[in-house]
């Protein structure tokens, strides 16, 4: 049996699909491996190149397999998809991953450390809390409007509605008031949790030299600096600032053919980084503005 030099690994929760080829490109390994036996299986394999889609738990497996001496490469799933042949299943996905990882023009994702992933968790949790706060705020406004109580846009207007609920205003029925008090209590808890995450993000941004240098740029605060430090493990992976901008998604959409260049608006087809309110994109002008 020829020695395996490249392996495509399709990861999942419990069952993993392995597809291996030799130096000549012939298939020499195709099997399923249970989660509990995965590391033991790769510990017995000769040191080789392993390709994995950059999806859930990919960075963890990348770190663990790298400890065994293998060369692990993570790839965006959208770049692997063109190599899938006809039907989609675990075996076909693993074969496509094995093919994609050997392409000389393939772009890879750097493996994040546990510390960097922890900061990413912090940002994602904050985004989830922000969405929940918006949902609660809209729910309180909508329910109060059913009784003819409407407040101006903004935090102060919402607080005025909450005060009416807390003071048991006669215009709000008792049953509705009890339910709205529950929403107001949840909203208060969310505000305190968001404040706590903001403090943690500020601390993480100031903890690194890169974060402090980023905050020195006009318009870049702790939130954006912390997100960039956690999202970009090694800035040297990009040949230029233009490549970094393209990775984030700050490039125009292109639909060129026959020598005619047609450039559209910003695609935003890059990594998901939460941009604070002062840097929201104006859709009408296609630019960044406060």
Secondary structure, DSSP 8 states (H G I E B T S, - for coil): -----EEEEE--SSEEEEEEE-TTS-EEEEEEEEGGGHHHHHHSS-S-EEEEESSTTHHHHHHHHHHTT-EEEEE-HHHHGGG--SS-SHHHHHHHHHHHTT-TT--EE----HHHHHHHHHHHHHHHHHHHHHHHHHHHHHHHHTTT----SSHHHHHHHHHHHHTT-TTS-HHHHHHHHHHHHHHHHHHHHHHHHHHHHHHHHHTSHHHHHHHTSTT--HHHHHHHHHH-S-GGGSSSHHHHHHHHT-SEEE--BTTB--EEEE---S------GGG-EETTTTEE--
